[in-house]
Amino acid sequence: MNSTRSILTLCADPELRALLRLITEPGGHWIREANSLEEAQGLLGRHHFDLVITTELLTDGGGVELGRWLRTWNTQLPLLFFGSIWREAPENAALEQELAPCVLRPLPAPAVAMRESLFDGLRRGGTPRNPGGMVLSALALESLVEHRRPAASQRLEKRVHDLAGVLARGRMQGLDPQELYRVHRLCAELHAAAGLYGLMEMAGALGKLELLFQRLTLGEISDFQSFWAQLDEALDRARGRGPRPAEAEPEPDPAATARVLVVGVDDEDVQTLANAASRELVEIWAAKGLADGLTLARKLQPDVILVDLDLGGPGGGVHLSRKLRGVDGAPDASLGFVCRRLGVKLQVAAARAGGELFLPNPPDAREFLNAVRLLLAARRQEPLRVLAVHNGVTEHLTALEDSDGVEVTRLDDPLRAPELLDLTRFDLVLADSRLPSLSGPDLVRLLRTTPRWQDLPVVLRVTRGDAHQRAEALRAGADEVCLEDELEPSLLERVRLRAERYRRGRELRDRDPLTGLLSRQVFTEQLAARLGEARRSGRPVSVVHLSLDLFRELNELHGLTAGDNVLMGLGKLLTARFRVEDLRGRWGGAEFMVALCGAGPQDALMVIGGLLHDLQETAFDAGEGVRVRASFSAGVASTVEAGDSVEALIRSAAEQLRLARAAGPGTVLGASRAHAALDTPDDPTARPTTRRSPLFSPLGGRG
């Protein structure tokens, strides 16, 4: 008798689906995976199945709902139901009887126990009792689970951290019923997966979370302070491995793009932030209290200081933060607070103390890094750019022009505003309501109907007492209205606040999250502006299109994490090596673009050759103690040879990159000259060579 069976699975959790495929693989069973109740019902109507497998909580309903529908449609098709821990044994027995023929097994359970449940379900479908060749043997399954446990543990830890972020936002903003169900389902999935891989400490903590959300779903929670306290404890247990062992104090990384000093946060939470921050090229340092914090603040001169608001007692972090910012080198650091207590009054108190950031303690790594990125963007030295469209009266602009960090461009013809906005990325438009040739409200309407300027902040100046003028400005889409006789400091603060807020949001949208470089679209837009400036000044611009060599092979050999580390490392070099006016962007995949303003082709070849040399001298972590080196090929195009249009420059650089790749890894090639990676970087006239570098060799030799 043929033991091959057709199986339909409806399980939301990828870990459970993977183990089911693993267990059934030796039998050659035909397995179809459905992603929703509707899809499962459709498959059951079109195909013959010998067994249906489902779980308690699904993406669009429950396994019980599927089981009851199944019994109205087919009374004989066996069902394997993996239930949840909150149902008592008598309830399980009654449900198993109601859905018969049914095998009901609560999760979590070890993988071997799941194998036995699957075997029972297949036997109900008419499979011979001899298990040989039908499912994976218990011994082989135990061996495979043991081998896969470390990787599974890492995956689950990441999912638990993501869950913690969702819960942190839910604590501050609330959860609607759909979000509550998704969190409940995720807790159940993680609980089951941890049990399948024998991660019992994690499974126990996640089981506590699952039960808490089951009670919340049933409306059994009245003491929410106790609920959140129990939830925090369970999350800590699910994520915790105990404090890190004491180590020799390391030195700051001189190449770090930013340093964050964290004061009063638990060791394991600091480690979580540090692991995530390393991928963002941000260095995390931790201090237990004021004494350690002062020492590190002097040593590091941090960019961001993050303090527990309740360190040393309720509100004690405010006093401590003042001490830290009084240290030489630290007064300009951005200040943030974390707190286990959450509420509007606490957040306002933190803001009054100078805090630019308020997060739950422990902070979610992703939310924390997004916030740090915004703070760092605000600290950039590039001035806020304001386009001031005026009617000839300019006294109000003097305070703005004299203000540090603000660059004002005056314009007395509103019809030229689109031209200037195309050439320069302004952070705000300040305009008079009464203008020649085009009114202020009509200028706002022009901006709001042009997609690329729809979000640009506009402040309109109106005449005092003219309510109609004020109303028309707001209806047109102005972000704010101020009075014509309103001068410093009120106008200055309004303009600065609006412009800084816009720039922070734009900075987050415009940058590639992995490397911190400009996105492809933004790079292209800014290149057009740089080329416009170059035409007026007569200066050249060179564009470099570079691509990491053998990047796919790197990922296949060492894994995606190693590839990400190389991408971030190159992003770090590009960020640190070039000037403010130069552009650096990630073009896609392993390709990058650089625009060098004022650099001719020979200068560009020399600069990129030096960058290539620095990259080849850098070792990147590939995991398991392996470190690798990388190389890139690049094509250079210049306005001197290719013309001054964006399309022509990018096309020419891409063609040179194609030729460089053909010449061999580690080659930089321009239209008239080339630089070979393995020759002296200072010689921009060296011809390409077919000699290749060992691109992803372990640390210790370059061949």
C-alpha positions in Angstrom: 0.0 0.0 0.0 1.3 3.4 -1.0 2.1 5.4 2.2 2.4 8.8 0.5 -0.4 11.2 1.6 -1.6 14.6 0.7 -1.6 17.1 3.6 -3.1 20.5 3.9 -1.5 22.8 6.6 -2.9 26.1 7.9 -0.3 27.4 10.3 0.7 31.0 10.7 4.1 30.3 12.3 7.1 29.8 9.9 9.0 27.7 12.5 6.2 25.2 12.8 5.7 25.0 9.1 9.4 24.3 8.6 9.4 21.5 11.1 6.3 19.9 9.6 8.0 19.8 6.2 11.1 18.4 7.8 9.3 15.6 9.5 7.2 14.6 6.5 10.0 14.9 3.9 11.1 11.2 4.0 7.6 10.0 3.1 7.4 12.1 0.0 4.0 13.5 1.1 2.3 16.1 -1.0 2.0 19.2 1.2 0.0 22.3 0.5 0.3 25.3 2.7 -2.7 27.7 3.1 -2.3 31.2 4.4 -5.9 32.0 5.4 -9.2 30.2 6.2 -10.6 31.3 2.8 -7.6 29.8 0.9 -7.8 26.6 2.9 -11.5 26.2 2.2 -10.8 26.8 -1.5 -8.1 24.2 -1.6 -10.3 21.6 0.1 -12.9 22.2 -2.5 -10.5 21.6 -5.4 -8.2 18.9 -4.2 -8.2 15.6 -2.3 -6.4 15.6 1.1 -5.7 12.8 3.5 -5.0 15.0 6.5 -5.6 18.7 7.6 -3.2 20.3 10.1 -4.1 23.6 11.8 -3.3 25.6 15.0 -5.3 27.5 17.5 -4.8 31.1 16.4 -4.6 31.9 12.7 -4.1 35.2 10.8 -7.9 35.5 10.0 -9.6 33.4 12.6 -9.2 30.3 14.7 -8.4 26.6 14.1 -11.6 25.7 15.9 -13.5 27.7 13.2 -11.8 25.7 10.5 -12.4 22.4 12.2 -16.2 23.1 12.7 -16.5 24.1 9.0 -14.6 21.0 8.0 -17.1 18.8 9.8 -20.0 20.3 8.0 -18.2 19.7 4.7 -16.5 16.3 5.3 -17.2 14.2 8.3 -14.4 11.7 7.7 -11.3 13.8 6.8 -8.8 13.5 9.8 -7.7 16.7 11.5 -4.5 17.3 13.5 -5.2 20.3 15.8 -2.3 21.9 17.7 -4.1 23.7 20.5 -3.0 26.3 23.0 -2.1 26.0 26.7 -5.0 27.9 28.2 -7.6 25.2 27.5 -8.1 22.7 30.3 -7.8 18.9 29.6 -11.6 18.3 29.8 -12.2 21.1 27.3 -9.6 19.5 25.0 -11.3 16.1 25.3 -14.7 17.6 24.5 -13.3 19.5 21.5 -11.5 16.5 20.2 -14.7 14.5 20.3 -16.6 17.4 18.6 -14.1 17.5 15.7 -13.6 13.8 15.4 -11.8 12.2 13.7 -9.3 14.5 15.3 -6.0 14.4 17.1 -5.7 17.4 19.5 -2.3 18.1 21.0 -1.5 21.3 22.9 1.6 23.3 22.2 4.3 23.8 23.1 5.7 20.4 22.8 9.1 19.0 21.8 9.7 18.3 18.2 9.7 14.6 18.8 6.3 14.8 20.4 5.0 16.7 17.4 6.3 13.9 15.2 4.3 11.4 17.2 1.2 13.5 16.8 1.8 13.8 13.1 2.2 10.1 12.8 -1.1 9.5 14.7 -2.8 11.9 12.3 -1.5 10.2 9.2 -2.6 6.8 10.6 -6.1 8.1 10.9 -5.9 8.9 7.2 -5.3 5.2 6.4 -1.5 5.1 6.4 0.0 1.7 7.4 1.1 1.4 11.1 4.7 0.8 10.0 6.3 4.2 10.3 9.4 3.4 8.3 9.8 5.9 5.5 6.6 7.7 6.4 8.1 10.4 8.7 11.6 11.3 9.8 12.9 9.0 12.5 12.9 10.2 16.0 16.7 9.9 16.3 17.3 11.8 13.1 14.8 14.5 14.2 16.5 15.0 17.5 19.8 15.3 15.8 18.5 17.9 13.3 16.8 19.9 16.1 20.0 19.9 18.1 21.9 21.2 15.1 19.3 23.9 14.2 18.7 25.1 17.8 21.3 27.9 17.9 20.1 29.5 14.7 16.4 29.0 15.8 17.3 30.7 19.1 18.7 33.7 17.3 15.6 34.0 15.1 13.3 33.7 18.0 15.3 36.3 20.1 14.9 38.8 17.2 11.2 38.1 17.0 10.8 38.6 20.8 12.6 41.9 20.5 10.3 42.9 17.7 7.4 41.9 19.9 8.8 44.1 22.7 8.8 47.1 20.4 5.1 46.5 19.5 4.2 46.2 23.1 6.1 49.4 24.0 4.2 51.3 21.4 1.0 49.6 22.5 1.6 50.7 26.1 1.9 54.4 25.0 -0.8 54.4 22.2 -3.1 51.5 23.1 -3.9 48.4 21.0 -7.1 48.1 19.0 -8.8 44.6 18.9 -7.1 43.6 15.7 -3.7 44.5 17.1 -4.4 42.8 20.3 -5.3 39.6 18.4 -2.1 39.8 16.4 0.0 40.2 19.6 -1.8 37.3 21.2 -1.2 35.1 18.2 2.5 36.1 18.0 2.9 35.2 21.7 1.4 31.8 21.0 3.5 31.2 17.9 6.8 32.1 19.7 5.8 30.0 22.8 5.2 27.0 20.5 8.4 27.5 18.5 10.5 27.8 21.6 9.1 24.6 23.0 9.6 22.7 19.7 13.4 23.6 19.8 13.7 22.8 23.5 14.3 26.4 24.5 12.5 25.8 27.8 13.4 29.0 29.7 12.3 31.1 26.8 9.2 29.0 26.2 8.1 29.4 29.9 8.4 33.2 29.7 6.5 33.3 26.4 3.8 31.0 27.8 3.3 33.6 30.6 2.9 36.2 27.9 0.4 34.1 26.0 -1.7 33.5 29.1 -1.6 37.2 30.0 -3.0 38.2 26.6 -5.6 35.4 26.7 -6.9 36.9 30.0 -6.8 40.4 28.4 -8.7 39.1 25.4 -11.4 37.6 27.7 -11.7 40.9 29.7 -10.3 39.3 32.8 -7.7 42.0 33.5 -8.7 44.9 35.8 -5.4 45.8 37.4 -3.4 47.0 34.5 -0.5 48.2 36.6 0.0 44.6 37.7 -0.6 43.4 34.1 2.2 45.5 32.7 4.5 44.6 35.6 4.0 40.9 34.9 4.4 41.5 31.1 7.7 43.3 31.7 9.0 40.5 33.9 8.0 37.8 31.3 9.6 39.8 28.5 12.8 40.2 30.5 12.9 36.4 31.1 12.2 35.7 27.4 15.0 38.0 26.3 17.5 37.7 29.2 20.6 35.7 29.5 21.9 37.6 32.6 24.4 40.4 32.9 27.4 40.4 30.6 30.6 39.3 32.3 33.0 42.1 33.2 35.5 42.8 30.5 38.5 45.1 30.1 37.2 48.6 29.1 37.6 49.1 25.4 38.7 52.3 23.7 36.3 54.3 21.6 36.3 53.5 17.9 37.8 56.5 16.2 35.9 55.7 13.0 32.5 55.5 14.7 29.9 57.7 13.0 28.2 58.5 16.4 28.6 57.7 20.1 25.7 57.2 22.5 26.1 57.2 26.2 23.4 55.1 28.0 23.1 55.6 31.8 21.0 53.5 34.1 19.8 50.8 31.6 20.1 47.1 32.4 23.1 45.3 31.0 21.1 42.9 28.7 19.1 45.8 27.3 22.3 47.8 26.6 23.7 44.7 24.8 20.5 44.5 22.7 20.9 48.1 21.7 24.6 47.7 21.0 24.0 44.7 18.8 21.5 46.6 16.7 23.5 49.9 16.8 26.6 48.2 15.4 24.6 47.6 12.2 23.9 51.3 12.1 27.6 52.3 12.6 26.6 53.7 16.0 28.7 53.0 19.1 26.9 52.4 22.4 28.5 52.9 25.8 26.9 52.1 29.2 27.3 53.6 32.7 25.6 52.5 35.9 25.4 55.8 37.6 26.7 59.4 37.8 30.3 58.6 38.6 30.7 56.2 35.7 28.7 58.5 33.5 30.9 61.6 34.1 34.0 59.5 33.4 32.7 58.3 30.1 31.2 61.6 29.1 34.7 63.2 29.4 36.3 60.3 27.5 33.7 60.0 24.7 32.3 63.5 24.1 29.1 61.7 23.1 26.7 62.7 20.4 23.6 61.5 22.4 23.1 60.9 26.1 20.3 58.6 27.1 19.4 58.6 30.9 16.9 56.6 33.0 14.5 59.3 34.2 14.1 57.5 37.6 17.8 56.7 38.2 18.4 57.3 41.9 14.7 57.8 42.6 11.7 59.3 40.8 12.9 62.1 38.5 16.5 61.6 39.6 17.7 61.3 36.0 17.0 65.0 35.4 19.6 66.1 37.9 22.1 63.6 36.6 21.6 64.7 33.0 22.4 68.3 34.0 25.7 67.1 35.6 26.5 65.0 32.4 25.9 67.9 30.1 28.1 70.1 32.2 31.2 68.0 31.2 33.6 69.5 28.7 32.7 68.1 25.3 29.2 67.0 26.3 27.1 70.2 26.5 26.1 69.9 22.8 25.0 66.3 23.1 21.4 65.5 22.3 19.6 64.4 25.5 17.0 61.6 25.8 15.3 59.8 28.6 14.0 56.3 29.2 11.5 55.4 32.0 9.6 52.3 33.1 6.8 54.6 34.2 5.0 56.1 31.2 2.6 59.0 31.0 2.0 62.4 29.5 3.2 64.3 32.6 6.5 62.3 32.7 7.1 63.0 29.1 6.4 66.7 29.5 8.8 66.8 32.5 11.5 65.1 30.4 11.0 67.6 27.6 11.2 70.5 30.1 14.6 69.1 31.3 15.9 69.4 27.7 15.1 65.9 26.5 14.6 65.5 22.8 13.6 61.9 23.1 11.4 59.9 25.5 11.3 56.1 25.3 10.1 53.2 27.5 12.7 51.4 29.5 13.9 49.0 28.1 13.8 50.8 24.8 12.9 48.9 21.6 16.1 48.7 19.5 14.4 49.7 16.2 12.5 52.6 17.7 15.7 53.7 19.6 17.8 53.7 16.4 15.3 55.5 14.4 15.2 58.2 17.1 19.0 58.4 17.3 19.2 58.8 13.5 16.8 61.7 13.6 18.8 63.4 16.5 22.0 62.9 14.6 20.5 64.3 11.4 19.5 67.4 13.4 23.1 67.8 14.6 24.5 68.0 11.1 26.5 71.2 10.4 24.7 71.9 7.1 22.6 75.1 7.7 18.8 75.2 7.5 17.9 76.7 4.2 15.1 79.2 4.0 13.7 80.7 0.8 12.4 84.2 1.7 9.9 85.5 -0.9 9.4 89.2 -0.1 7.6 92.3 -1.4 10.6 94.6 -0.9 10.3 95.0 2.9 13.1 92.9 4.4 13.7 94.1 7.9 12.3 90.9 9.3 15.0 88.8 7.5 17.9 90.4 9.3 17.5 88.3 12.4 17.2 85.2 10.3 20.3 86.0 8.3 22.3 86.8 11.4 21.3 83.5 13.1 23.8 80.7 13.4 22.8 77.6 11.4 20.3 79.4 9.1 21.0 80.3 5.4 18.5 82.7 3.8 18.0 83.1 0.1 16.1 86.3 -0.8 13.7 86.4 -3.7 11.5 89.4 -4.8 9.9 87.6 -7.8 7.6 84.8 -6.7 7.4 83.5 -10.3 11.0 82.4 -10.0 10.4 80.3 -6.8 9.9 77.0 -8.7 13.3 77.6 -10.4 15.1 78.1 -7.1 13.3 75.2 -5.5 14.5 72.9 -8.3 18.1 74.0 -7.8 18.4 73.9 -4.0 16.8 71.8 -1.3 15.1 74.3 0.9 13.8 73.4 4.4 11.2 76.1 4.5 9.6 78.9 2.5 8.8 82.2 4.3 6.6 84.5 2.1 4.7 87.7 2.3 1.0 87.4 1.6 1.1 90.5 -0.7 3.6 89.9 -3.5 4.1 91.3 -7.0 2.8 89.2 -9.9 1.6 86.3 -7.6 0.0 86.5 -4.2 1.4 84.6 -1.2 -1.7 82.2 -1.0 -1.4 81.5 -4.8 2.3 80.7 -4.3 1.3 78.2 -1.6 -1.3 76.7 -3.9 1.4 76.3 -6.6 3.6 74.4 -4.1 0.8 72.2 -2.8 -0.2 71.0 -6.3 3.4 70.1 -7.1 4.2 66.6 -5.7 7.8 67.2 -4.8 7.0 70.3 -2.8 3.7 69.2 -1.2 5.3 68.6 2.2 7.6 71.7 2.2 6.7 73.9 5.2 5.4 77.4 4.2 5.0 80.3 6.7 3.0 83.3 5.3 3.2 86.8 6.8 -0.1 88.6 6.8 -1.3 92.1 7.9 -2.4 92.5 11.5 -6.1 92.6 11.8 -6.8 91.2 8.3 -8.9 88.1 9.2 -9.7 87.4 5.5 -6.1 87.4 4.5 -5.2 85.0 7.4 -8.1 82.6 6.5 -7.2 82.6 2.8 -3.5 81.7 3.7 -4.6 78.7 5.8 -7.1 77.5 3.2 -4.4 77.7 0.5 -2.3 75.2 2.6 0.1 77.4 4.6 1.5 75.6 7.6 1.6 78.7 9.7 0.6 82.3 9.6 2.5 85.1 11.3 2.0 88.9 11.4 4.0 91.2 9.2 5.1 93.3 12.2 6.2 90.3 14.1 10.0 90.3 14.3 12.6 88.5 16.3 12.8 86.4 18.4 9.3 84.9 17.8 9.6 84.7 14.0 13.1 83.2 14.3 12.0 80.5 16.6 8.9 79.6 14.5 11.0 79.3 11.3 13.8 77.3 13.0 11.3 74.9 14.6 9.4 74.2 11.4 12.5 73.8 9.3 14.2 71.5 11.8 11.2 69.3 12.1 10.8 69.1 8.3 14.5 68.3 7.9 14.4 65.5 10.5 11.5 63.8 8.7 13.1 64.2 5.3 16.4 62.9 6.6 14.7 59.7 7.8 12.8 59.2 4.5 15.8 60.1 2.2 18.4 57.6 3.6 19.0 53.9 3.1 18.4 52.4 6.5 21.3 49.9 6.2 24.1 52.2 5.1 22.8 55.6 6.1 23.5 56.9 2.5 21.1 58.7 0.2 18.4 56.7 -1.5 18.6 56.4 -5.3 15.8 58.9 -6.0 17.2 61.5 -3.6 20.7 61.1 -4.9 19.4 61.7 -8.5 17.5 64.8 -7.4 20.5 66.3 -5.5 22.8 65.5 -8.4 20.6 67.6 -10.6 20.9 70.5 -8.2 24.7 70.1 -7.9 25.0 70.1 -11.7 22.9 73.3 -11.9 25.3 75.0 -9.4 28.3 73.7 -11.4 27.0 75.2 -14.7 26.8 78.6 -13.0 30.2 78.4 -11.4 32.0 76.6 -14.3 33.3 73.9 -12.0 33.4 70.2 -13.0 31.4 67.4 -11.4 32.5 63.7 -11.5 30.1 60.8 -10.9 31.4 57.4 -9.7 29.3 54.2 -10.1 30.8 51.4 -8.0 29.8 47.8 -7.3 31.1 45.3 -4.7 32.9 42.5 -6.4 31.6 38.9 -6.1 28.9 40.1 -3.6 26.6 37.2 -4.4 29.3 34.7 -3.8 30.0 36.4 -0.4 26.4 36.0 0.7 26.3 32.4 -0.5 29.5 31.5 1.2 29.3 33.4 4.5 25.6 34.4 4.8 23.6 37.6 4.5 24.9 39.0 7.8 28.4 39.1 6.4 27.1 40.8 3.3 25.3 43.4 5.4 28.5 44.0 7.4 30.4 44.7 4.1 27.7 47.0 2.8 27.6 48.9 6.1 31.4 49.1 6.2 31.5 50.6 2.7 28.8 53.0 3.7 30.8 54.0 6.7 33.9 54.7 4.6 31.8 56.8 2.1 30.3 58.8 5.0 33.7 59.5 6.6 35.9 60.1 3.6 34.1 62.8 1.5 33.2 66.4 1.9 29.8 67.8 2.9 29.0 69.0 -0.6 29.8 65.6 -2.2 27.0 63.1 -2.6 27.0 59.5 -1.6 24.1 57.1 -2.3 23.2 53.5 -2.4 22.0 52.7 -5.9 20.6 49.3 -5.1 21.9 45.9 -4.0 25.7 46.1 -3.9 25.9 49.2 -6.1 26.7 52.8 -4.9 27.0 56.2 -6.5 29.3 59.1 -5.5 29.2 62.7 -6.9 32.4 64.7 -6.4 31.8 68.4 -6.8 34.6 70.4 -8.2 36.6 67.3 -9.1 37.8 66.5 -12.6 38.3 62.9 -13.9 41.9 62.6 -12.8 41.1 63.8 -9.2 38.1 61.4 -9.1 40.2 58.4 -10.1 42.7 59.2 -7.4 40.1 59.7 -4.7 38.2 56.5 -5.6 41.5 54.6 -5.9 42.3 55.6 -2.3 38.8 54.6 -1.1 39.3 51.2 -2.8 42.6 50.8 -1.0 41.0 51.6 2.4 38.2 49.1 1.8 40.7 46.3 0.8 42.6 47.0 4.1 39.4 46.6 6.2 38.4 43.2 7.7 34.7 42.5 8.1 33.0 40.1 10.6 31.5 37.1 8.8 30.5 35.2 12.0 31.9 32.2 13.7 35.3 33.9 14.1 35.7 34.4 10.3 36.7 37.8 9.0 36.7 38.7 5.3 38.0 41.4 3.0 36.2 43.0 0.1 36.8 44.9 -3.1 34.8 46.9 -5.6 35.0 47.8 -9.3 34.0 51.4 -10.3 33.4 53.5 -13.4 34.1 57.3 -13.4 32.4 59.9 -15.6 32.9 63.6 -15.5 31.1 66.7 -16.9 34.4 67.4 -18.7 33.9 64.4 -21.0 30.3 63.2 -20.7 28.3 66.5 -20.6 26.4 68.0 -17.7 23.1 66.2 -17.8 22.2 63.7 -15.1 21.2 61.0 -17.6 24.5 61.4 -19.6 26.7 61.3 -16.5 25.0 58.2 -15.0 24.9 56.4 -18.3 28.6 57.1 -18.9 29.6 56.0 -15.4 27.6 52.8 -15.8 29.4 52.0 -19.1 32.8 52.5 -17.4 31.7 50.2 -14.6 30.8 47.6 -17.1 34.2 47.8 -18.7 35.9 47.8 -15.2 34.1 44.6 -14.3 35.3 43.0 -17.5 38.9 44.0 -16.7 38.7 42.2 -13.3 37.8 42.8 -9.7 39.3 45.8 -8.0 39.5 48.0 -11.1 38.5 51.7 -11.3 38.1 52.9 -14.9 37.4 56.3 -16.4 36.7 57.4 -19.9 40.4 58.2 -20.6 42.3 56.8 -17.6 42.1 53.9 -15.2 43.3 52.9 -11.7 44.1 49.3 -10.8 43.3 48.3 -7.3 46.5 46.2 -6.9 48.8 48.9 -8.1 49.9 52.0 -6.1 46.7 54.0 -5.2 48.5 57.2 -5.8 49.1 56.5 -9.5 45.8 57.5 -11.3 47.3 56.7 -14.7 47.9 53.0 -14.1 46.2 50.8 -16.7 43.7 48.1 -15.6 45.2 44.7 -14.8 43.9 41.2 -14.9 45.5 40.4 -11.6 42.8 39.7 -9.1 42.7 40.2 -5.3 41.4 37.4 -3.0 38.2 39.3 -2.4 36.5 37.4 0.4 39.4 35.5 1.9 39.6 34.9 5.7 41.6 37.5 7.6 45.2 36.9 7.7 46.2 37.1 4.1 45.4 38.8 0.8 47.0 36.3 -1.4 
